[in-house]
Every structure is written in C-alpha cells, then in structure tokens.
C-alpha cells in the first residue's frame, strides 16, 4: 500500500534532480521503498485491529498520519543513500 508518492519523498531534497540519466536512487527504487514502508505501516495498523480499506475517506486524519510516516521514513532512507554517495566532509 502506497501512502505517499515519489514526488513527495523527493521534495525533501530540493537539490535532487530526478530528470538525469541513471539517477540514483531511481524513481523505481524510491517507489519500491514507498511500497515496502507502506506495507510495514499497514501491517502495524492491521495487527492492532484497524482496517486500511477505504481509510482515506473513513478516517482522513489517520490516513494523513500514515502518509506522513511513510513519506518521512522513505525520505530518511533516501537521505542515507544520498549521503553514502556524497560522503562525509570531515
């Protein structure tokens, strides 16, 4: 379950150019991370007895919270990838 979008995650890094050839991480990689994070969040919700079906309309506040958690989690992972490419200046 995707609670967010590649655009929302990439927006955390304004200098990240998504239009270059051989972009790292690729849009597909970011989307895969979104799907994995979304599944983890959906599992947490389901094991606590809540349904995710139609959550956006039945409980928009809960959906917004899950969307934010997914977006920020994937953005943090993306930051690790970008940092590993740039390295430490110290």
Residue frames as a rotation matrix with the C-alpha (Angstrom) as fourth column:
UNK 1
0.587 0.809 0.000 0.00
0.809 -0.587 0.000 0.00
0.000 0.000 -1.000 0.00
UNK 2
-0.506 -0.749 0.429 1.49
0.752 -0.626 -0.205 3.31
0.422 0.219 0.880 -1.05
UNK 3
0.340 0.615 -0.711 0.63
0.885 -0.465 0.021 6.09
-0.318 -0.637 -0.703 1.35
UNK 4
0.316 -0.320 -0.893 2.77
-0.116 -0.948 0.298 8.68
-0.942 0.009 -0.337 -0.46
UNK 5
0.983 0.049 0.177 4.39
0.172 0.097 -0.980 9.45
-0.065 0.994 0.087 -3.81
UNK 6
0.165 -0.966 0.200 7.87
0.985 0.152 -0.079 9.62
0.046 0.210 0.977 -5.30
UNK 7
0.048 -0.095 0.994 7.35
0.363 -0.926 -0.106 13.37
0.931 0.366 -0.010 -5.75
UNK 8
0.853 0.341 0.395 6.55
-0.227 -0.439 0.869 13.90
0.470 -0.831 -0.297 -2.07
UNK 9
0.760 -0.635 -0.140 9.62
0.540 0.496 0.681 11.95
-0.363 -0.592 0.719 -0.96
UNK 10
-0.011 -0.810 0.586 11.96
0.965 -0.162 -0.206 13.64
0.262 0.563 0.784 -3.45
UNK 11
0.500 0.282 0.819 10.68
0.192 -0.958 0.212 17.06
0.845 0.052 -0.533 -2.33
UNK 12
0.939 -0.219 -0.265 12.57
0.261 -0.046 0.964 16.55
-0.224 -0.975 0.015 0.94
UNK 13
-0.069 -0.998 0.005 15.74
0.584 -0.037 0.811 17.07
-0.809 0.058 0.586 -1.12
UNK 14
0.709 0.491 -0.507 15.24
-0.033 -0.694 -0.719 20.18
-0.705 0.526 -0.475 -3.28
UNK 15
0.051 -0.782 -0.621 18.61
-0.867 -0.343 0.361 19.73
-0.495 0.520 -0.696 -5.00
UNK 16
-0.449 -0.163 0.879 17.84
0.070 0.974 0.217 16.16
-0.891 0.159 -0.426 -6.05
UNK 17
-0.322 0.257 -0.911 17.42
-0.890 -0.410 0.198 16.20
-0.323 0.875 0.361 -9.83
UNK 18
-0.025 0.429 0.903 15.02
-0.099 0.898 -0.429 13.48
-0.995 -0.100 0.020 -10.95
UNK 19
0.856 0.433 -0.281 15.47
-0.276 -0.076 -0.958 14.21
-0.437 0.898 0.055 -14.66
UNK 20
0.016 -0.932 -0.363 19.03
-0.976 -0.093 0.196 12.98
-0.216 0.351 -0.911 -15.14
UNK 21
0.467 0.053 -0.883 20.02
-0.484 0.851 -0.205 9.73
0.740 0.523 0.423 -16.81
UNK 22
-0.049 -0.471 -0.881 20.96
0.403 0.797 -0.449 6.93
0.914 -0.378 0.151 -14.43
UNK 23
0.065 0.186 0.980 19.55
-0.680 -0.711 0.180 8.81
0.730 -0.679 0.080 -11.45
UNK 24
-0.294 -0.189 -0.937 20.44
0.511 0.798 -0.321 7.25
0.808 -0.573 -0.138 -8.09
UNK 25
-0.657 0.353 0.667 18.23
0.202 0.934 -0.296 6.36
-0.727 -0.060 -0.684 -6.40
UNK 26
-0.931 0.339 0.137 15.94
0.111 -0.096 0.989 5.84
0.348 0.936 0.052 -9.37
UNK 27
-0.382 0.882 0.275 12.24
-0.892 -0.430 0.141 6.66
0.243 -0.192 0.951 -9.29
UNK 28
0.322 0.474 -0.819 11.58
-0.300 0.872 0.387 2.90
0.898 0.121 0.423 -9.34
UNK 29
-0.505 -0.580 -0.640 13.85
0.470 0.437 -0.767 2.43
0.724 -0.688 0.052 -6.31
UNK 30
-0.921 0.219 0.322 12.03
-0.378 -0.698 -0.607 5.19
0.092 -0.681 0.726 -4.44
UNK 31
0.005 0.985 -0.171 8.65
-0.877 0.087 0.473 3.69
0.481 0.148 0.864 -5.38
UNK 32
0.073 -0.061 -0.996 9.81
0.157 0.986 -0.049 0.27
0.985 -0.152 0.081 -4.14
UNK 33
-0.869 -0.437 -0.233 10.85
0.313 -0.121 -0.942 1.83
0.384 -0.891 0.242 -0.83
UNK 34
-0.604 0.738 0.303 7.44
-0.783 -0.621 -0.048 3.53
0.153 -0.266 0.952 -0.58
UNK 35
0.254 0.719 -0.647 5.69
-0.541 0.660 0.521 0.21
0.802 0.218 0.556 -1.14
UNK 36
-0.247 -0.426 -0.871 7.83
0.458 0.740 -0.492 -1.58
0.854 -0.520 0.012 1.46
UNK 37
-0.990 -0.114 0.083 7.34
-0.006 -0.550 -0.835 1.17
0.141 -0.828 0.543 4.05
UNK 38
-0.341 0.939 0.054 3.61
-0.878 -0.338 0.340 1.27
0.337 0.069 0.939 3.29
UNK 39
0.200 0.369 -0.908 3.31
-0.113 0.929 0.353 -2.47
0.973 0.032 0.227 3.82
UNK 40
-0.669 -0.493 -0.556 5.09
0.506 0.246 -0.827 -2.22
0.544 -0.835 0.085 7.17
UNK 41
-0.901 0.369 0.227 2.75
-0.433 -0.760 -0.485 0.56
-0.007 -0.535 0.845 8.28
UNK 42
-0.037 0.937 -0.348 -0.34
-0.795 0.183 0.578 -1.28
0.606 0.298 0.738 7.02
UNK 43
-0.103 -0.076 -0.992 0.75
0.279 0.955 -0.102 -4.38
0.955 -0.287 -0.077 8.93
UNK 44
-0.946 -0.271 -0.180 1.13
0.255 -0.273 -0.928 -2.37
0.203 -0.923 0.327 12.14
UNK 45
-0.595 0.794 0.126 -2.35
-0.801 -0.599 -0.005 -0.95
0.072 -0.104 0.992 11.66
UNK 46
0.093 0.670 -0.737 -3.90
-0.560 0.647 0.517 -4.33
0.823 0.365 0.435 10.87
UNK 47
-0.391 -0.280 -0.877 -2.37
0.433 0.784 -0.444 -6.19
0.812 -0.553 -0.185 13.83
UNK 48
-0.993 0.085 -0.079 -3.89
0.025 -0.502 -0.864 -3.55
-0.113 -0.860 0.497 16.08
UNK 49
-0.452 0.877 0.163 -7.32
0.700 0.462 -0.545 -4.37
-0.553 -0.132 -0.823 14.70
UNK 50
0.066 0.454 -0.889 -7.82
-0.262 -0.852 -0.454 -1.45
-0.963 0.263 0.062 12.33
UNK 51
0.388 0.137 0.911 -8.70
0.770 0.496 -0.402 -1.78
-0.507 0.857 0.087 8.66
UNK 52
-0.559 -0.632 -0.536 -6.83
0.153 -0.714 0.683 0.13
-0.815 0.300 0.496 5.98
UNK 53
-0.516 0.458 0.724 -9.54
0.851 0.180 0.493 -0.35
0.095 0.870 -0.483 3.35
UNK 54
0.232 0.679 0.697 -11.07
0.628 -0.652 0.426 2.99
0.743 0.339 -0.577 2.44
UNK 55
0.016 -0.308 -0.951 -9.07
0.972 -0.219 0.088 4.67
-0.235 -0.926 0.296 5.22
UNK 56
-0.876 -0.413 0.249 -8.61
0.471 -0.843 0.260 7.87
0.103 0.345 0.933 3.20
UNK 57
-0.403 0.803 0.439 -12.37
-0.160 -0.534 0.830 8.51
0.901 0.264 0.343 3.30
UNK 58
0.451 0.647 -0.615 -13.34
0.462 0.420 0.781 6.79
0.764 -0.636 -0.110 6.55
UNK 59
0.760 -0.275 -0.589 -10.61
0.507 -0.318 0.801 8.39
-0.408 -0.907 -0.102 8.67
UNK 60
0.770 -0.436 0.466 -8.69
0.274 -0.434 -0.858 11.08
0.577 0.788 -0.214 6.75
UNK 61
0.635 -0.563 0.529 -6.67
-0.762 -0.570 0.308 12.10
0.128 -0.599 -0.791 9.81
UNK 62
0.508 -0.438 0.741 -5.37
-0.161 0.797 0.582 8.57
-0.846 -0.415 0.335 10.32
UNK 63
0.733 -0.215 0.646 -4.59
0.671 0.385 -0.634 8.30
-0.112 0.898 0.426 6.60
UNK 64
0.792 -0.439 0.424 -2.72
-0.209 -0.848 -0.487 11.63
0.574 0.297 -0.763 6.72
UNK 65
0.548 -0.589 0.594 -0.67
-0.740 -0.010 0.673 10.38
-0.391 -0.808 -0.441 9.66
UNK 66
0.499 -0.341 0.796 0.23
0.326 0.926 0.192 7.16
-0.803 0.164 0.574 7.86
UNK 67
0.836 -0.175 0.521 1.07
0.478 -0.237 -0.846 9.14
0.271 0.956 -0.115 4.72
UNK 68
0.705 -0.584 0.403 3.41
-0.625 -0.780 -0.036 11.40
0.335 -0.227 -0.915 6.68
UNK 69
0.466 -0.525 0.712 5.05
-0.465 0.539 0.702 8.45
-0.752 -0.659 0.007 8.45
UNK 70
0.630 -0.189 0.753 5.60
0.612 0.717 -0.332 6.71
-0.478 0.671 0.567 5.12
UNK 71
0.857 -0.258 0.445 6.93
0.189 -0.647 -0.739 9.85
0.478 0.718 -0.506 3.42
UNK 72
0.610 -0.639 0.469 9.34
-0.787 -0.559 0.261 10.76
0.096 -0.528 -0.844 6.20
UNK 73
0.516 -0.399 0.758 10.54
-0.178 0.815 0.551 7.17
-0.838 -0.419 0.350 6.62
UNK 74
0.647 -0.261 0.716 11.34
0.740 0.438 -0.510 6.78
-0.181 0.860 0.477 2.94
UNK 75
0.828 -0.363 0.427 12.91
-0.131 -0.867 -0.481 10.25
0.545 0.342 -0.766 2.83
UNK 76
0.573 -0.640 0.512 15.20
-0.698 -0.054 0.714 9.24
-0.429 -0.767 -0.478 5.70
UNK 77
0.461 -0.376 0.803 16.20
0.376 0.903 0.207 6.09
-0.804 0.206 0.558 3.82
UNK 78
0.770 -0.140 0.622 16.79
0.582 -0.243 -0.776 8.15
0.260 0.960 -0.106 0.68
UNK 79
0.823 -0.478 0.306 18.93
-0.538 -0.829 0.154 10.54
0.180 -0.291 -0.939 2.68
UNK 80
0.447 -0.663 0.601 21.14
-0.247 0.555 0.795 7.63
-0.860 -0.503 0.084 3.73
UNK 81
0.507 -0.224 0.832 21.58
0.780 0.531 -0.331 6.63
-0.368 0.817 0.444 0.09
UNK 82
0.830 -0.168 0.532 22.41
0.207 -0.793 -0.573 10.19
0.518 0.586 -0.623 -0.96
UNK 83
0.741 -0.575 0.347 24.79
-0.637 -0.437 0.635 10.65
-0.214 -0.692 -0.690 1.98
UNK 84
0.465 -0.578 0.671 26.62
0.217 0.809 0.546 7.43
-0.858 -0.108 0.502 1.09
UNK 85
0.588 -0.202 0.783 27.21
0.804 0.039 -0.593 8.83
0.089 0.979 0.186 -2.40
UNK 86
0.744 -0.273 0.610 28.50
-0.135 -0.955 -0.264 12.19
0.655 0.114 -0.747 -1.19
UNK 87
0.076 -0.710 -0.701 30.34
0.758 0.497 -0.422 11.05
0.648 -0.499 0.575 1.92
UNK 88
0.739 0.116 -0.664 31.46
0.620 -0.504 0.602 12.97
-0.264 -0.856 -0.444 4.92
UNK 89
0.694 -0.468 0.547 33.41
0.051 -0.726 -0.686 16.18
0.718 0.504 -0.480 4.54
UNK 90
0.669 -0.421 0.612 35.16
-0.743 -0.400 0.537 15.71
0.019 -0.814 -0.581 7.88
